[in-house]
Amino acid sequence: MSDAPQQQPNLDLSLPPEIRAGVFADAAMVWHNQHSFTLDFLAQWSPGPGESGGAQMQVVSRVRVPTGVIFQLARAIAENVDNYERAFGPLQAGGPETPPQ
């Protein structure tokens, strides 16, 4: 099975070299306003608790999605989780603790 994203036949996608590898995220936060949903992807950058006592996290990517697209995104994620579980078995809550190599 390929890790490549499935492309719509009518799209000509370009992936700049500086983002090809992507970034690893340990967690994500989602928030919204009237016009868009914002997805903040977070990476833990220190093993110990911060001043507030919580994990020290850094936003590694922020993606803003128009409200009209959020259902398509949610549907695509659900379909990919189903495909993953058919291929590899049930996902574990929390996922891997280290980035994939």
Buried (B, 14 or more C-beta within 10 A) or exposed (E): EEEEEEEEEEEEEEEEEEEEEEEEBBEEEEEEEEEBBEBBBBBBEEEEEEEEEEBBBEEBBEEEBEEEEBEEEEEEEEEEEEEEEEEEEEEEEEEEEEEEE
